[in-house]
Amino acid sequence: MQSLLEALGTLEAESRPQPPDSLTVEPVSTHVLVPEDQLLRLRKLSARTRVAQSDYLREAVDDLLTKYGALLREAK
């Protein structure tokens, strides 16, 4: 018989939100150079919101790919 703590742990794991589609694939490391003022502002934003800088950078890439999606479709 399953203990109450085990049952609660199972329920908690099942109720966790799933990551966005962009995170379901294995991430690849990359190196990006940004102006220091942007880096400082990104760090401040991340500290205040407790959202990882990498999450903000992935969101920015997703936004750019959406914005320029028509160009990507034309290149095929």
mmCIF file of the N, C-alpha and C atoms, coordinates in Angstrom:
data_MODEL
# 
_entry.id   MODEL 
# 
loop_
_atom_site.group_PDB 
_atom_site.id 
_atom_site.type_symbol 
_atom_site.label_atom_id 
_atom_site.label_alt_id 
_atom_site.label_comp_id 
_atom_site.label_asym_id 
_atom_site.label_entity_id 
_atom_site.label_seq_id 
_atom_site.pdbx_PDB_ins_code 
_atom_site.Cartn_x 
_atom_site.Cartn_y 
_atom_site.Cartn_z 
_atom_site.occupancy 
_atom_site.B_iso_or_equiv 
_atom_site.pdbx_formal_charge 
_atom_site.auth_seq_id 
_atom_site.auth_comp_id 
_atom_site.auth_asym_id 
_atom_site.auth_atom_id 
_atom_site.pdbx_PDB_model_num 
ATOM 1   N N  . MET A 1 1  ? 0.845  -1.190 0.000   1.00 0.00 ? 1  MET A N  1 
ATOM 2   C CA . MET A 1 1  ? 0.000  0.000  0.000   1.00 0.00 ? 1  MET A CA 1 
ATOM 3   C C  . MET A 1 1  ? 0.885  1.247  0.000   1.00 0.00 ? 1  MET A C  1 
ATOM 4   N N  . GLN A 1 2  ? 0.488  2.237  -0.763  1.00 0.00 ? 2  GLN A N  1 
ATOM 5   C CA . GLN A 1 2  ? 1.263  3.465  -0.906  1.00 0.00 ? 2  GLN A CA 1 
ATOM 6   C C  . GLN A 1 2  ? 1.041  4.368  0.295   1.00 0.00 ? 2  GLN A C  1 
ATOM 7   N N  . SER A 1 3  ? 2.146  4.926  0.817   1.00 0.00 ? 3  SER A N  1 
ATOM 8   C CA . SER A 1 3  ? 2.008  5.826  1.956   1.00 0.00 ? 3  SER A CA 1 
ATOM 9   C C  . SER A 1 3  ? 1.412  7.154  1.500   1.00 0.00 ? 3  SER A C  1 
ATOM 10  N N  . LEU A 1 4  ? 0.917  7.907  2.441   1.00 0.00 ? 4  LEU A N  1 
ATOM 11  C CA . LEU A 1 4  ? 0.329  9.214  2.147   1.00 0.00 ? 4  LEU A CA 1 
ATOM 12  C C  . LEU A 1 4  ? 1.365  10.140 1.521   1.00 0.00 ? 4  LEU A C  1 
ATOM 13  N N  . LEU A 1 5  ? 2.595  10.132 2.045   1.00 0.00 ? 5  LEU A N  1 
ATOM 14  C CA . LEU A 1 5  ? 3.652  10.996 1.491   1.00 0.00 ? 5  LEU A CA 1 
ATOM 15  C C  . LEU A 1 5  ? 3.992  10.608 0.058   1.00 0.00 ? 5  LEU A C  1 
ATOM 16  N N  . GLU A 1 6  ? 4.038  9.306  -0.231  1.00 0.00 ? 6  GLU A N  1 
ATOM 17  C CA . GLU A 1 6  ? 4.305  8.860  -1.595  1.00 0.00 ? 6  GLU A CA 1 
ATOM 18  C C  . GLU A 1 6  ? 3.187  9.293  -2.527  1.00 0.00 ? 6  GLU A C  1 
ATOM 19  N N  . ALA A 1 7  ? 1.956  9.183  -2.073  1.00 0.00 ? 7  ALA A N  1 
ATOM 20  C CA . ALA A 1 7  ? 0.805  9.583  -2.887  1.00 0.00 ? 7  ALA A CA 1 
ATOM 21  C C  . ALA A 1 7  ? 0.839  11.078 -3.163  1.00 0.00 ? 7  ALA A C  1 
ATOM 22  N N  . LEU A 1 8  ? 1.153  11.858 -2.145  1.00 0.00 ? 8  LEU A N  1 
ATOM 23  C CA . LEU A 1 8  ? 1.225  13.312 -2.337  1.00 0.00 ? 8  LEU A CA 1 
ATOM 24  C C  . LEU A 1 8  ? 2.341  13.671 -3.294  1.00 0.00 ? 8  LEU A C  1 
ATOM 25  N N  . GLY A 1 9  ? 3.479  12.994 -3.186  1.00 0.00 ? 9  GLY A N  1 
ATOM 26  C CA . GLY A 1 9  ? 4.590  13.245 -4.104  1.00 0.00 ? 9  GLY A CA 1 
ATOM 27  C C  . GLY A 1 9  ? 4.222  12.939 -5.534  1.00 0.00 ? 9  GLY A C  1 
ATOM 28  N N  . THR A 1 10 ? 3.487  11.848 -5.732  1.00 0.00 ? 10 THR A N  1 
ATOM 29  C CA . THR A 1 10 ? 3.032  11.471 -7.069  1.00 0.00 ? 10 THR A CA 1 
ATOM 30  C C  . THR A 1 10 ? 2.064  12.503 -7.624  1.00 0.00 ? 10 THR A C  1 
ATOM 31  N N  . LEU A 1 11 ? 1.120  12.948 -6.799  1.00 0.00 ? 11 LEU A N  1 
ATOM 32  C CA . LEU A 1 11 ? 0.166  13.971 -7.241  1.00 0.00 ? 11 LEU A CA 1 
ATOM 33  C C  . LEU A 1 11 ? 0.870  15.263 -7.578  1.00 0.00 ? 11 LEU A C  1 
ATOM 34  N N  . GLU A 1 12 ? 1.849  15.646 -6.750  1.00 0.00 ? 12 GLU A N  1 
ATOM 35  C CA . GLU A 1 12 ? 2.590  16.887 -6.999  1.00 0.00 ? 12 GLU A CA 1 
ATOM 36  C C  . GLU A 1 12 ? 3.338  16.808 -8.320  1.00 0.00 ? 12 GLU A C  1 
ATOM 37  N N  . ALA A 1 13 ? 3.987  15.691 -8.588  1.00 0.00 ? 13 ALA A N  1 
ATOM 38  C CA . ALA A 1 13 ? 4.738  15.527 -9.833  1.00 0.00 ? 13 ALA A CA 1 
ATOM 39  C C  . ALA A 1 13 ? 3.805  15.574 -11.041 1.00 0.00 ? 13 ALA A C  1 
ATOM 40  N N  . GLU A 1 14 ? 2.620  14.984 -10.920 1.00 0.00 ? 14 GLU A N  1 
ATOM 41  C CA . GLU A 1 14 ? 1.670  14.968 -12.036 1.00 0.00 ? 14 GLU A CA 1 
ATOM 42  C C  . GLU A 1 14 ? 1.058  16.331 -12.287 1.00 0.00 ? 14 GLU A C  1 
ATOM 43  N N  . SER A 1 15 ? 0.981  17.181 -11.264 1.00 0.00 ? 15 SER A N  1 
ATOM 44  C CA . SER A 1 15 ? 0.334  18.478 -11.420 1.00 0.00 ? 15 SER A CA 1 
ATOM 45  C C  . SER A 1 15 ? 1.306  19.584 -11.816 1.00 0.00 ? 15 SER A C  1 
ATOM 46  N N  . ARG A 1 16 ? 2.598  19.273 -11.893 1.00 0.00 ? 16 ARG A N  1 
ATOM 47  C CA . ARG A 1 16 ? 3.575  20.293 -12.290 1.00 0.00 ? 16 ARG A CA 1 
ATOM 48  C C  . ARG A 1 16 ? 3.331  20.707 -13.730 1.00 0.00 ? 16 ARG A C  1 
ATOM 49  N N  . PRO A 1 17 ? 3.484  22.005 -14.012 1.00 0.00 ? 17 PRO A N  1 
ATOM 50  C CA . PRO A 1 17 ? 3.311  22.450 -15.400 1.00 0.00 ? 17 PRO A CA 1 
ATOM 51  C C  . PRO A 1 17 ? 4.422  21.881 -16.284 1.00 0.00 ? 17 PRO A C  1 
ATOM 52  N N  . GLN A 1 18 ? 4.082  21.593 -17.515 1.00 0.00 ? 18 GLN A N  1 
ATOM 53  C CA . GLN A 1 18 ? 5.055  21.079 -18.463 1.00 0.00 ? 18 GLN A CA 1 
ATOM 54  C C  . GLN A 1 18 ? 5.863  22.232 -19.046 1.00 0.00 ? 18 GLN A C  1 
ATOM 55  N N  . PRO A 1 19 ? 7.141  21.998 -19.397 1.00 0.00 ? 19 PRO A N  1 
ATOM 56  C CA . PRO A 1 19 ? 7.956  23.067 -19.978 1.00 0.00 ? 19 PRO A CA 1 
ATOM 57  C C  . PRO A 1 19 ? 7.438  23.440 -21.359 1.00 0.00 ? 19 PRO A C  1 
ATOM 58  N N  . PRO A 1 20 ? 7.717  24.683 -21.798 1.00 0.00 ? 20 PRO A N  1 
ATOM 59  C CA . PRO A 1 20 ? 7.318  25.076 -23.142 1.00 0.00 ? 20 PRO A CA 1 
ATOM 60  C C  . PRO A 1 20 ? 7.980  24.171 -24.182 1.00 0.00 ? 20 PRO A C  1 
ATOM 61  N N  . ASP A 1 21 ? 7.414  24.132 -25.384 1.00 0.00 ? 21 ASP A N  1 
ATOM 62  C CA . ASP A 1 21 ? 7.936  23.271 -26.446 1.00 0.00 ? 21 ASP A CA 1 
ATOM 63  C C  . ASP A 1 21 ? 9.417  23.480 -26.692 1.00 0.00 ? 21 ASP A C  1 
ATOM 64  N N  . SER A 1 22 ? 9.884  24.719 -26.576 1.00 0.00 ? 22 SER A N  1 
ATOM 65  C CA . SER A 1 22 ? 11.290 24.998 -26.859 1.00 0.00 ? 22 SER A CA 1 
ATOM 66  C C  . SER A 1 22 ? 12.223 24.331 -25.859 1.00 0.00 ? 22 SER A C  1 
ATOM 67  N N  . LEU A 1 23 ? 11.692 23.877 -24.711 1.00 0.00 ? 23 LEU A N  1 
ATOM 68  C CA . LEU A 1 23 ? 12.534 23.244 -23.706 1.00 0.00 ? 23 LEU A CA 1 
ATOM 69  C C  . LEU A 1 23 ? 12.408 21.727 -23.718 1.00 0.00 ? 23 LEU A C  1 
ATOM 70  N N  . THR A 1 24 ? 11.524 21.179 -24.536 1.00 0.00 ? 24 THR A N  1 
ATOM 71  C CA . THR A 1 24 ? 11.347 19.741 -24.557 1.00 0.00 ? 24 THR A CA 1 
ATOM 72  C C  . THR A 1 24 ? 12.445 19.054 -25.360 1.00 0.00 ? 24 THR A C  1 
ATOM 73  N N  . VAL A 1 25 ? 13.168 19.797 -26.153 1.00 0.00 ? 25 VAL A N  1 
ATOM 74  C CA . VAL A 1 25 ? 14.292 19.269 -26.908 1.00 0.00 ? 25 VAL A CA 1 
ATOM 75  C C  . VAL A 1 25 ? 15.560 19.522 -26.096 1.00 0.00 ? 25 VAL A C  1 
ATOM 76  N N  . GLU A 1 26 ? 16.550 18.685 -26.305 1.00 0.00 ? 26 GLU A N  1 
ATOM 77  C CA . GLU A 1 26 ? 17.805 18.851 -25.572 1.00 0.00 ? 26 GLU A CA 1 
ATOM 78  C C  . GLU A 1 26 ? 18.436 20.194 -25.934 1.00 0.00 ? 26 GLU A C  1 
ATOM 79  N N  . PRO A 1 27 ? 18.677 21.070 -24.946 1.00 0.00 ? 27 PRO A N  1 
ATOM 80  C CA . PRO A 1 27 ? 19.278 22.369 -25.242 1.00 0.00 ? 27 PRO A CA 1 
ATOM 81  C C  . PRO A 1 27 ? 20.734 22.236 -25.700 1.00 0.00 ? 27 PRO A C  1 
ATOM 82  N N  . VAL A 1 28 ? 21.160 23.182 -26.500 1.00 0.00 ? 28 VAL A N  1 
ATOM 83  C CA . VAL A 1 28 ? 22.528 23.227 -27.002 1.00 0.00 ? 28 VAL A CA 1 
ATOM 84  C C  . VAL A 1 28 ? 23.150 24.514 -26.502 1.00 0.00 ? 28 VAL A C  1 
ATOM 85  N N  . SER A 1 29 ? 24.366 24.423 -26.036 1.00 0.00 ? 29 SER A N  1 
ATOM 86  C CA . SER A 1 29 ? 25.066 25.598 -25.521 1.00 0.00 ? 29 SER A CA 1 
ATOM 87  C C  . SER A 1 29 ? 25.534 26.484 -26.675 1.00 0.00 ? 29 SER A C  1 
ATOM 88  N N  . THR A 1 30 ? 25.451 27.781 -26.457 1.00 0.00 ? 30 THR A N  1 
ATOM 89  C CA . THR A 1 30 ? 25.949 28.739 -27.440 1.00 0.00 ? 30 THR A CA 1 
ATOM 90  C C  . THR A 1 30 ? 26.570 29.905 -26.696 1.00 0.00 ? 30 THR A C  1 
ATOM 91  N N  . HIS A 1 31 ? 27.324 30.706 -27.396 1.00 0.00 ? 31 HIS A N  1 
ATOM 92  C CA . HIS A 1 31 ? 28.004 31.854 -26.800 1.00 0.00 ? 31 HIS A CA 1 
ATOM 93  C C  . HIS A 1 31 ? 27.528 33.103 -27.534 1.00 0.00 ? 31 HIS A C  1 
ATOM 94  N N  . VAL A 1 32 ? 27.076 34.087 -26.781 1.00 0.00 ? 32 VAL A N  1 
ATOM 95  C CA . VAL A 1 32 ? 26.543 35.316 -27.378 1.00 0.00 ? 32 VAL A CA 1 
ATOM 96  C C  . VAL A 1 32 ? 27.219 36.506 -26.728 1.00 0.00 ? 32 VAL A C  1 
ATOM 97  N N  . LEU A 1 33 ? 27.663 37.439 -27.533 1.00 0.00 ? 33 LEU A N  1 
ATOM 98  C CA . LEU A 1 33 ? 28.237 38.678 -27.018 1.00 0.00 ? 33 LEU A CA 1 
ATOM 99  C C  . LEU A 1 33 ? 27.165 39.759 -27.044 1.00 0.00 ? 33 LEU A C  1 
ATOM 100 N N  . VAL A 1 34 ? 26.954 40.396 -25.902 1.00 0.00 ? 34 VAL A N  1 
ATOM 101 C CA . VAL A 1 34 ? 25.972 41.478 -25.807 1.00 0.00 ? 34 VAL A CA 1 
ATOM 102 C C  . VAL A 1 34 ? 26.650 42.682 -25.164 1.00 0.00 ? 34 VAL A C  1 
ATOM 103 N N  . PRO A 1 35 ? 26.167 43.873 -25.459 1.00 0.00 ? 35 PRO A N  1 
ATOM 104 C CA . PRO A 1 35 ? 26.724 45.060 -24.809 1.00 0.00 ? 35 PRO A CA 1 
ATOM 105 C C  . PRO A 1 35 ? 26.566 44.973 -23.294 1.00 0.00 ? 35 PRO A C  1 
ATOM 106 N N  . GLU A 1 36 ? 27.534 45.519 -22.585 1.00 0.00 ? 36 GLU A N  1 
ATOM 107 C CA . GLU A 1 36 ? 27.532 45.423 -21.130 1.00 0.00 ? 36 GLU A CA 1 
ATOM 108 C C  . GLU A 1 36 ? 26.273 46.008 -20.507 1.00 0.00 ? 36 GLU A C  1 
ATOM 109 N N  . ASP A 1 37 ? 25.754 47.114 -21.047 1.00 0.00 ? 37 ASP A N  1 
ATOM 110 C CA . ASP A 1 37 ? 24.557 47.709 -20.457 1.00 0.00 ? 37 ASP A CA 1 
ATOM 111 C C  . ASP A 1 37 ? 23.356 46.762 -20.563 1.00 0.00 ? 37 ASP A C  1 
ATOM 112 N N  . GLN A 1 38 ? 23.251 46.019 -21.674 1.00 0.00 ? 38 GLN A N  1 
ATOM 113 C CA . GLN A 1 38 ? 22.164 45.043 -21.799 1.00 0.00 ? 38 GLN A CA 1 
ATOM 114 C C  . GLN A 1 38 ? 22.340 43.903 -20.799 1.00 0.00 ? 38 GLN A C  1 
ATOM 115 N N  . LEU A 1 39 ? 23.571 43.452 -20.621 1.00 0.00 ? 39 LEU A N  1 
ATOM 116 C CA . LEU A 1 39 ? 23.831 42.390 -19.666 1.00 0.00 ? 39 LEU A CA 1 
ATOM 117 C C  . LEU A 1 39 ? 23.479 42.818 -18.244 1.00 0.00 ? 39 LEU A C  1 
ATOM 118 N N  . LEU A 1 40 ? 23.843 44.036 -17.872 1.00 0.00 ? 40 LEU A N  1 
ATOM 119 C CA . LEU A 1 40 ? 23.527 44.525 -16.530 1.00 0.00 ? 40 LEU A CA 1 
ATOM 120 C C  . LEU A 1 40 ? 22.016 44.633 -16.320 1.00 0.00 ? 40 LEU A C  1 
ATOM 121 N N  . ARG A 1 41 ? 21.308 45.119 -17.345 1.00 0.00 ? 41 ARG A N  1 
ATOM 122 C CA . ARG A 1 41 ? 19.852 45.228 -17.235 1.00 0.00 ? 41 ARG A CA 1 
ATOM 123 C C  . ARG A 1 41 ? 19.195 43.853 -17.180 1.00 0.00 ? 41 ARG A C  1 
ATOM 124 N N  . LEU A 1 42 ? 19.719 42.899 -17.951 1.00 0.00 ? 42 LEU A N  1 
ATOM 125 C CA . LEU A 1 42 ? 19.198 41.534 -17.918 1.00 0.00 ? 42 LEU A CA 1 
ATOM 126 C C  . LEU A 1 42 ? 19.419 40.918 -16.536 1.00 0.00 ? 42 LEU A C  1 
ATOM 127 N N  . ARG A 1 43 ? 20.588 41.116 -15.968 1.00 0.00 ? 43 ARG A N  1 
ATOM 128 C CA . ARG A 1 43 ? 20.875 40.593 -14.625 1.00 0.00 ? 43 ARG A CA 1 
ATOM 129 C C  . ARG A 1 43 ? 19.936 41.194 -13.586 1.00 0.00 ? 43 ARG A C  1 
ATOM 130 N N  . LYS A 1 44 ? 19.704 42.502 -13.688 1.00 0.00 ? 44 LYS A N  1 
ATOM 131 C CA . LYS A 1 44 ? 18.812 43.162 -12.736 1.00 0.00 ? 44 LYS A CA 1 
ATOM 132 C C  . LYS A 1 44 ? 17.383 42.633 -12.872 1.00 0.00 ? 44 LYS A C  1 
ATOM 133 N N  . LEU A 1 45 ? 16.926 42.507 -14.112 1.00 0.00 ? 45 LEU A N  1 
ATOM 134 C CA . LEU A 1 45 ? 15.585 41.967 -14.357 1.00 0.00 ? 45 LEU A CA 1 
ATOM 135 C C  . LEU A 1 45 ? 15.464 40.556 -13.794 1.00 0.00 ? 45 LEU A C  1 
ATOM 136 N N  . SER A 1 46 ? 16.464 39.742 -14.053 1.00 0.00 ? 46 SER A N  1 
ATOM 137 C CA . SER A 1 46 ? 16.459 38.371 -13.576 1.00 0.00 ? 46 SER A CA 1 
ATOM 138 C C  . SER A 1 46 ? 16.441 38.308 -12.051 1.00 0.00 ? 46 SER A C  1 
ATOM 139 N N  . ALA A 1 47 ? 17.220 39.151 -11.404 1.00 0.00 ? 47 ALA A N  1 
ATOM 140 C CA . ALA A 1 47 ? 17.265 39.164 -9.944  1.00 0.00 ? 47 ALA A CA 1 
ATOM 141 C C  . ALA A 1 47 ? 15.929 39.613 -9.349  1.00 0.00 ? 47 ALA A C  1 
ATOM 142 N N  . ARG A 1 48 ? 15.324 40.619 -9.957  1.00 0.00 ? 48 ARG A N  1 
ATOM 143 C CA . ARG A 1 48 ? 14.055 41.137 -9.424  1.00 0.00 ? 48 ARG A CA 1 
ATOM 144 C C  . ARG A 1 48 ? 12.884 40.203 -9.643  1.00 0.00 ? 48 ARG A C  1 
ATOM 145 N N  . THR A 1 49 ? 12.903 39.474 -10.753 1.00 0.00 ? 49 THR A N  1 
ATOM 146 C CA . THR A 1 49 ? 11.765 38.616 -11.082 1.00 0.00 ? 49 THR A CA 1 
ATOM 147 C C  . THR A 1 49 ? 12.006 37.153 -10.709 1.00 0.00 ? 49 THR A C  1 
ATOM 148 N N  . ARG A 1 50 ? 13.250 36.826 -10.393 1.00 0.00 ? 50 ARG A N  1 
ATOM 149 C CA . ARG A 1 50 ? 13.654 35.449 -10.070 1.00 0.00 ? 50 ARG A CA 1 
ATOM 150 C C  . ARG A 1 50 ? 13.399 34.511 -11.243 1.00 0.00 ? 50 ARG A C  1 
ATOM 151 N N  . VAL A 1 51 ? 13.519 35.053 -12.458 1.00 0.00 ? 51 VAL A N  1 
ATOM 152 C CA . VAL A 1 51 ? 13.444 34.266 -13.686 1.00 0.00 ? 51 VAL A CA 1 
ATOM 153 C C  . VAL A 1 51 ? 14.861 34.202 -14.235 1.00 0.00 ? 51 VAL A C  1 
ATOM 154 N N  . ALA A 1 52 ? 15.307 33.010 -14.599 1.00 0.00 ? 52 ALA A N  1 
ATOM 155 C CA . ALA A 1 52 ? 16.676 32.829 -15.079 1.00 0.00 ? 52 ALA A CA 1 
ATOM 156 C C  . ALA A 1 52 ? 16.949 33.663 -16.332 1.00 0.00 ? 52 ALA A C  1 
ATOM 157 N N  . GLN A 1 53 ? 18.170 34.182 -16.411 1.00 0.00 ? 53 GLN A N  1 
ATOM 158 C CA . GLN A 1 53 ? 18.565 34.945 -17.595 1.00 0.00 ? 53 GLN A CA 1 
ATOM 159 C C  . GLN A 1 53 ? 18.405 34.096 -18.856 1.00 0.00 ? 53 GLN A C  1 
ATOM 160 N N  . SER A 1 54 ? 18.738 32.826 -18.769 1.00 0.00 ? 54 SER A N  1 
ATOM 161 C CA . SER A 1 54 ? 18.620 31.944 -19.931 1.00 0.00 ? 54 SER A CA 1 
ATOM 162 C C  . SER A 1 54 ? 17.169 31.816 -20.392 1.00 0.00 ? 54 SER A C  1 
ATOM 163 N N  . ASP A 1 55 ? 16.220 31.860 -19.454 1.00 0.00 ? 55 ASP A N  1 
ATOM 164 C CA . ASP A 1 55 ? 14.802 31.824 -19.839 1.00 0.00 ? 55 ASP A CA 1 
ATOM 165 C C  . ASP A 1 55 ? 14.441 33.063 -20.648 1.00 0.00 ? 55 ASP A C  1 
ATOM 166 N N  . TYR A 1 56 ? 14.922 34.216 -20.210 1.00 0.00 ? 56 TYR A N  1 
ATOM 167 C CA . TYR A 1 56 ? 14.652 35.457 -20.956 1.00 0.00 ? 56 TYR A CA 1 
ATOM 168 C C  . TYR A 1 56 ? 15.306 35.416 -22.341 1.00 0.00 ? 56 TYR A C  1 
ATOM 169 N N  . LEU A 1 57 ? 16.507 34.880 -22.427 1.00 0.00 ? 57 LEU A N  1 
ATOM 170 C CA . LEU A 1 57 ? 17.189 34.808 -23.725 1.00 0.00 ? 57 LEU A CA 1 
ATOM 171 C C  . LEU A 1 57 ? 16.473 33.853 -24.675 1.00 0.00 ? 57 LEU A C  1 
ATOM 172 N N  . ARG A 1 58 ? 16.002 32.706 -24.153 1.00 0.00 ? 58 ARG A N  1 
ATOM 173 C CA . ARG A 1 58 ? 15.240 31.782 -25.007 1.00 0.00 ? 58 ARG A CA 1 
ATOM 174 C C  . ARG A 1 58 ? 13.940 32.429 -25.475 1.00 0.00 ? 58 ARG A C  1 
ATOM 175 N N  . GLU A 1 59 ? 13.293 33.179 -24.587 1.00 0.00 ? 59 GLU A N  1 
ATOM 176 C CA . GLU A 1 59 ? 12.063 33.887 -24.969 1.00 0.00 ? 59 GLU A CA 1 
ATOM 177 C C  . GLU A 1 59 ? 12.344 34.904 -26.075 1.00 0.00 ? 59 GLU A C  1 
ATOM 178 N N  . ALA A 1 60 ? 13.461 35.606 -25.967 1.00 0.00 ? 60 ALA A N  1 
ATOM 179 C CA . ALA A 1 60 ? 13.825 36.598 -26.987 1.00 0.00 ? 60 ALA A CA 1 
ATOM 180 C C  . ALA A 1 60 ? 14.072 35.927 -28.338 1.00 0.00 ? 60 ALA A C  1 
ATOM 181 N N  . VAL A 1 61 ? 14.749 34.787 -28.327 1.00 0.00 ? 61 VAL A N  1 
ATOM 182 C CA . VAL A 1 61 ? 14.997 34.061 -29.576 1.00 0.00 ? 61 VAL A CA 1 
ATOM 183 C C  . VAL A 1 61 ? 13.673 33.584 -30.172 1.00 0.00 ? 61 VAL A C  1 
ATOM 184 N N  . ASP A 1 62 ? 12.792 33.048 -29.343 1.00 0.00 ? 62 ASP A N  1 
ATOM 185 C CA . ASP A 1 62 ? 11.473 32.624 -29.832 1.00 0.00 ? 62 ASP A CA 1 
ATOM 186 C C  . ASP A 1 62 ? 10.718 33.794 -30.457 1.00 0.00 ? 62 ASP A C  1 
ATOM 187 N N  . ASP A 1 63 ? 10.766 34.962 -29.801 1.00 0.00 ? 63 ASP A N  1 
ATOM 188 C CA . ASP A 1 63 ? 10.077 36.145 -30.333 1.00 0.00 ? 63 ASP A CA 1 
ATOM 189 C C  . ASP A 1 63 ? 10.649 36.554 -31.689 1.00 0.00 ? 63 ASP A C  1 
ATOM 190 N N  . LEU A 1 64 ? 11.981 36.532 -31.831 1.00 0.00 ? 64 LEU A N  1 
ATOM 191 C CA . LEU A 1 64 ? 12.605 36.899 -33.106 1.00 0.00 ? 64 LEU A CA 1 
ATOM 192 C C  . LEU A 1 64 ? 12.259 35.901 -34.206 1.00 0.00 ? 64 LEU A C  1 
ATOM 193 N N  . LEU A 1 65 ? 12.262 34.629 -33.870 1.00 0.00 ? 65 LEU A N  1 
ATOM 194 C CA . LEU A 1 65 ? 11.923 33.622 -34.876 1.00 0.00 ? 65 LEU A CA 1 
ATOM 195 C C  . LEU A 1 65 ? 10.468 33.739 -35.308 1.00 0.00 ? 65 LEU A C  1 
ATOM 196 N N  . THR A 1 66 ? 9.602  34.108 -34.394 1.00 0.00 ? 66 THR A N  1 
ATOM 197 C CA . THR A 1 66 ? 8.198  34.350 -34.740 1.00 0.00 ? 66 THR A CA 1 
ATOM 198 C C  . THR A 1 66 ? 8.096  35.587 -35.625 1.00 0.00 ? 66 THR A C  1 
ATOM 199 N N  . LYS A 1 67 ? 8.784  36.650 -35.241 1.00 0.00 ? 67 LYS A N  1 
ATOM 200 C CA . LYS A 1 67 ? 8.745  37.908 -35.990 1.00 0.00 ? 67 LYS A CA 1 
ATOM 201 C C  . LYS A 1 67 ? 9.234  37.720 -37.428 1.00 0.00 ? 67 LYS A C  1 
ATOM 202 N N  . TYR A 1 68 ? 10.305 36.959 -37.604 1.00 0.00 ? 68 TYR A N  1 
ATOM 203 C CA . TYR A 1 68 ? 10.902 36.785 -38.922 1.00 0.00 ? 68 TYR A CA 1 
ATOM 204 C C  . TYR A 1 68 ? 10.566 35.428 -39.538 1.00 0.00 ? 68 TYR A C  1 
ATOM 205 N N  . GLY A 1 69 ? 9.524  34.796 -39.050 1.00 0.00 ? 69 GLY A N  1 
ATOM 206 C CA . GLY A 1 69 ? 9.132  33.483 -39.551 1.00 0.00 ? 69 GLY A CA 1 
ATOM 207 C C  . GLY A 1 69 ? 8.869  33.452 -41.040 1.00 0.00 ? 69 GLY A C  1 
ATOM 208 N N  . ALA A 1 70 ? 8.309  34.530 -41.570 1.00 0.00 ? 70 ALA A N  1 
ATOM 209 C CA . ALA A 1 70 ? 8.024  34.574 -43.010 1.00 0.00 ? 70 ALA A CA 1 
ATOM 210 C C  . ALA A 1 70 ? 9.319  34.472 -43.813 1.00 0.00 ? 70 ALA A C  1 
ATOM 211 N N  . LEU A 1 71 ? 10.371 35.094 -43.347 1.00 0.00 ? 71 LEU A N  1 
ATOM 212 C CA . LEU A 1 71 ? 11.663 35.009 -44.044 1.00 0.00 ? 71 LEU A CA 1 
ATOM 213 C C  . LEU A 1 71 ? 12.203 33.583 -44.036 1.00 0.00 ? 71 LEU A C  1 
ATOM 214 N N  . LEU A 1 72 ? 11.987 32.883 -42.939 1.00 0.00 ? 72 LEU A N  1 
ATOM 215 C CA . LEU A 1 72 ? 12.446 31.501 -42.844 1.00 0.00 ? 72 LEU A CA 1 
ATOM 216 C C  . LEU A 1 72 ? 11.658 30.612 -43.799 1.00 0.00 ? 72 LEU A C  1 
ATOM 217 N N  . ARG A 1 73 ? 10.361 30.865 -43.916 1.00 0.00 ? 73 ARG A N  1 
ATOM 218 C CA . ARG A 1 73 ? 9.527  30.060 -44.821 1.00 0.00 ? 73 ARG A CA 1 
ATOM 219 C C  . ARG A 1 73 ? 9.891  30.330 -46.287 1.00 0.00 ? 73 ARG A C  1 
ATOM 220 N N  . GLU A 1 74 ? 10.253 31.576 -46.604 1.00 0.00 ? 74 GLU A N  1 
ATOM 221 C CA . GLU A 1 74 ? 10.626 31.935 -47.972 1.00 0.00 ? 74 GLU A CA 1 
ATOM 222 C C  . GLU A 1 74 ? 11.935 31.267 -48.395 1.00 0.00 ? 74 GLU A C  1 
ATOM 223 N N  . ALA A 1 75 ? 12.818 31.023 -47.450 1.00 0.00 ? 75 ALA A N  1 
ATOM 224 C CA . ALA A 1 75 ? 14.140 30.470 -47.753 1.00 0.00 ? 75 ALA A CA 1 
ATOM 225 C C  . ALA A 1 75 ? 14.078 29.008 -48.167 1.00 0.00 ? 75 ALA A C  1 
ATOM 226 N N  . LYS A 1 76 ? 12.960 28.342 -47.968 1.00 0.00 ? 76 LYS A N  1 
ATOM 227 C CA . LYS A 1 76 ? 12.855 26.916 -48.308 1.00 0.00 ? 76 LYS A CA 1 
ATOM 228 C C  . LYS A 1 76 ? 12.848 26.690 -49.791 1.00 0.00 ? 76 LYS A C  1 
# 
